[in-house]
Amino acid sequence: MTTRTQLLALTAAAVSLAAAGGAAAATYVVPWTTSPTGGISVAFGDNGLGIDGAESIAGQTSSTHVYDAGTGAFTDTFAFELPTGVVGFTLSSIGFLENSALTVTSFTFNGVVIPVSNLPVGEGGNIVLGASGPLTVNLGGPQVLTISGFGGSEAVFGSTATFSAALVPEPGAWALMIMGFGGTGAVLRKRRNLLAAAA
């Protein structure tokens, strides 16, 4: 995949993430398409911890959403059907108030822990950023991504998965994926402002 194609894929994923905000389900996965070279970019996330439901795409994904309004504990699970190759993930959430902030305590792919940072801001708010390097995907059964933690009922998060059938990923692909944090954060801020304006 060329750098320009990868950049277009990440831009499309960010636009898809913004469009997914209208879905009724809490967890969502945006449908993906496979390019001729085997690259896949997937946007997924949670539209609001206090929203019940989950979305599945037949033959591609399933997701589950569990949220305890009393304790704020949540667990979102996404199962992907992917061919053999490598995949990397980014995760971001921005909430400046307690009811719109979440803290991620666990971010795993097939049991492998993905590093996450939580930076407290505002009045009970939090900024979450997480990213992985290339992780191996072996054909045969779903690949499971799980995100757990605590948050307010209006907290949201967005994430991307970047897959390549190549055994050795291009360094530019992972650099662009990390740069996607900025775009995802901007989309989350806009979504939060739209939710606040609608309330």
Residue pairs with C-beta under 8 A, 6 or more apart in sequence:
1 9
1 35
1 37
1 39
1 164
1 170
1 173
3 170
3 172
3 176
5 35
5 39
6 39
6 162
6 170
6 172
6 173
6 176
7 176
9 35
9 39
9 41
9 162
10 41
10 160
10 162
10 176
10 177
10 179
10 180
10 183
11 183
12 41
13 30
13 41
13 42
13 43
13 160
13 180
14 43
14 180
14 183
14 184
14 186
14 187
16 30
16 43
17 30
17 43
17 45
17 158
17 160
17 184
17 187
18 187
18 190
18 191
19 30
20 28
20 30
20 43
20 45
20 47
21 47
21 191
21 194
23 47
23 55
24 51
24 53
25 47
25 51
25 53
25 54
25 55
25 65
26 46
26 47
26 48
26 49
26 51
26 52
26 53
26 54
26 65
26 67
26 76
27 44
27 45
27 46
27 47
27 53
27 54
27 55
27 63
27 64
27 65
27 76
27 78
28 44
28 45
28 46
28 47
28 55
28 63
29 42
29 43
29 44
29 55
29 56
29 57
29 60
29 61
29 63
29 78
29 80
30 42
30 43
30 44
31 57
31 60
32 40
32 41
32 42
32 60
33 40
34 40
37 165
38 83
38 85
38 163
38 164
38 165
38 166
39 162
39 163
39 164
39 165
39 173
40 82
40 161
40 162
40 163
41 160
41 161
41 162
41 163
42 61
42 80
42 160
42 161
42 162
42 163
43 158
43 159
43 160
44 61
44 63
44 78
44 145
44 158
44 159
44 160
44 161
45 156
45 157
45 158
45 159
46 65
46 74
46 76
46 147
46 155
46 156
46 157
47 156
48 153
48 154
48 155
48 156
48 195
49 67
49 72
49 74
49 102
49 151
49 152
49 153
49 154
49 155
49 156
50 67
50 69
50 152
50 153
50 154
51 65
52 65
52 67
53 65
54 62
54 63
54 64
54 65
55 63
56 62
56 63
59 81
60 80
60 81
61 78
61 79
61 80
61 81
62 78
62 79
62 142
63 76
63 77
63 78
63 79
64 75
64 76
64 77
65 74
65 76
66 74
66 75
66 76
67 73
67 74
67 153
68 74
69 153
71 150
72 150
72 151
72 152
73 148
73 149
73 150
74 102
74 148
74 149
74 150
74 151
75 146
75 147
75 148
76 146
76 147
76 148
77 144
77 145
77 146
77 147
78 144
78 145
78 146
79 142
79 143
79 144
79 145
80 142
80 143
80 144
80 145
80 161
81 142
81 143
82 137
82 139
82 143
82 163
83 137
83 139
83 165
84 137
84 138
84 139
84 165
85 137
85 163
85 164
85 165
85 166
85 167
86 134
86 135
86 136
86 137
86 163
86 164
86 166
86 167
86 169
87 109
87 134
87 135
87 137
87 143
87 161
87 162
87 163
87 164
88 131
88 132
88 133
88 134
88 135
88 161
88 162
88 169
88 173
88 174
88 177
89 107
89 109
89 114
89 130
89 131
89 132
89 135
89 145
89 159
89 160
89 161
89 162
90 130
90 131
90 159
90 160
90 177
90 178
90 180
90 181
90 184
91 104
91 107
91 114
91 116
91 128
91 129
91 130
91 131
91 147
91 157
91 158
91 159
92 127
92 128
92 129
92 130
92 157
92 158
92 159
92 181
92 184
92 185
92 188
93 101
93 102
93 104
93 126
93 127
93 128
93 155
93 156
93 157
93 158
93 188
94 125
94 127
94 128
94 185
94 188
94 189
94 192
95 101
95 102
95 122
95 125
95 126
95 127
95 151
95 152
95 154
95 155
95 156
95 192
96 121
96 122
96 123
96 125
97 122
97 123
97 124
97 125
97 152
98 123
98 124
98 125
98 152
99 152
99 153
99 154
99 155
100 125
100 152
100 154
100 155
100 156
100 192
101 122
101 124
101 125
101 126
101 151
101 152
101 155
102 126
102 128
102 149
102 150
102 151
102 152
102 155
102 156
102 157
103 118
103 126
103 128
103 149
103 150
103 151
104 116
104 118
104 128
104 130
104 147
104 148
104 149
104 157
105 148
105 149
105 150
106 113
106 146
106 147
106 148
106 149
107 113
107 114
107 115
107 116
107 130
107 146
107 147
108 114
108 145
108 146
109 132
109 135
109 143
109 144
109 145
110 135
110 143
110 144
112 132
112 135
114 130
114 131
114 132
115 130
115 131
115 132
116 128
116 129
116 130
117 128
117 129
117 130
118 126
118 127
118 128
119 126
119 127
119 128
119 129
120 126
121 127
128 157
129 181
131 177
131 178
131 181
133 174
134 164
134 169
134 174
137 143
137 163
145 161
147 157
147 159
154 192
154 195
156 188
156 191
156 192
157 188
158 184
158 187
158 188
159 184
160 177
160 180
160 184
162 173
162 174
162 176
162 177
164 170
164 173
